Amino acid sequence: MQKKILAAVVASMMAGQAMAVTVVDNGTDKVTIGGHVGMRYVDQTDGESTGDSSRINFAFEHKLTEATTAFAKAEWGFDTTNSGEGDFFFNRLGYVGAKNDQYGSISFGKQWSTYSTVSGWTDMFATTGGEASGTYTSFGDELGTARADDALQYNHSIMGLNISAQVQLGERKLSTKVSGIVIPSTMVRDGSYSVAGSYNLPMGLSIGAAYNQAEVKDTSVAGSKDKSKSAIVGAKLEADKIYAAFTYADLKNLADGTLGAVEKAKGIELYGSYQLNEMFKLGGGYNQLKDKSNNAGNSELKYMPVEVIYTQGPVQLSATYQFEKTKVANVDVDDKLILQARYYF
C-alpha cells in the first residue's frame, strides 16, 4: 500500500496535473496532493527574477462516522531561486481537526485565520495586493491575522450564515527574517482571539466583518503590555463572469513592512475581475493604508494594479502593471511591472 502511494505521489508531480490530485480515496481515507512551481520577474528601477513562493501541500481525511470526518493538512513553501542563503523550505500550514455535517469544524495548528475569512475577499490579485487589510503585517502569523500560529479555530455555516472563532494559545516571540536569517526580538505575543461572521445572499452578494486582538508584551521592560487590534468589514459579489469585493479596516498597533510601526491606521482594498473566456481574465483594484497616528509622518501605502491572467490547463501566466502612489519618508515609489508563470499540480 505504501509503495502504491509513493508511486502515485511521484507520478502526480511528474505529470503536473492542475490543482490538487487525489492519490488515495477508498471511501474511508482520502489523500490529496497539490501546489505549484512558479517564477516571477519584477521590473521596478532594476528588474529582477525571483521565486514565486512555490509550494506543495498534503491533505488527509478519514471518515469517522457517516457525518464526521477527521482531517489534516501540511503545506511548505520553497524558493526556486534559492542560492544557499536561508531556508529552502519553510512551513506555511500544518493543522489537524474534525468536521461534522451538523455542528461544523474544529481545528488546531498553523492555519488560515478567522480574520482572513473576510479580509481574503480582496486578496485576489495574481501577484500583488492584500497589503492594506491588516492581514499580512510583519507579524501576521504570530498575531493571528494571516496564517495563524498555534491557533484553535471553530467554523460553521448554516443557511447562508458563516461564523468563525479563533484563539491563539501560549506565548510566541515576535521575530523577523532578513534574507532568510531570523532576527530575534524582545517582543512576545501573549495570546490572541478572533471572531468573524458573514452572510451569503441569494444573488451572489456576501457581507461580513471580522475582529482580531492580540496581547503583546516587551520582555525587556517590566510590566510592558499592549494590544494589537484589527477590525474589518467587507462585501463581495460573485455573479457569472464578474467578481468584485471591498474591505475597510481599522487597525491599531501594527508593524507594517512599508510604513513601519503604526499606532493607528485605516486600510481600504478594492478588487474586481471579469472572465473574458475560458482562458483570459482581466482584473484591477486599489490598496491604500494610511497612517492615522497623532505623530504620523508623510508615509502612505497606495497603489492601483491592473492585470491580465491567462490559464490553460495547469499553466497560469499573468502580467500586472502597478501604478504606485506610495510614499516612504517623502520619497515616491516607482511603478512596477510584474510577470509571473506558474505550473499547478
Secondary structure, DSSP 8 states (H G I E B T S, - for coil): -HHHHHHHHHHHHHHT-SS-EEEEESSSEEEEEEEEEEEEEEESSS-EEEE--EEEEEEEEEESSSSEEEEEEEEEEE-TT--SSS-SEEEEEEEEEEEETTTEEEEEEEEE-STHHHHTTS---SSS---SSSSS-TTHHHHTSSEEEEEEEEEEEETTEEEEEEEEEEEEE--EEETTEEE--SEEEEEEEEEEEEEE-TTSEEEEEEEEEEEEEETTSTT-EEEEEEEEEEEEEEETTEEEEEEEEEEEEEEETTTEEEEEEEEEEEEEEEE-SSSEEEEEEEEEEEE--TT--S-EEEEEEEEEEEEETTEEEEEEEEEE--EETTEE---EEEEEEEEE-
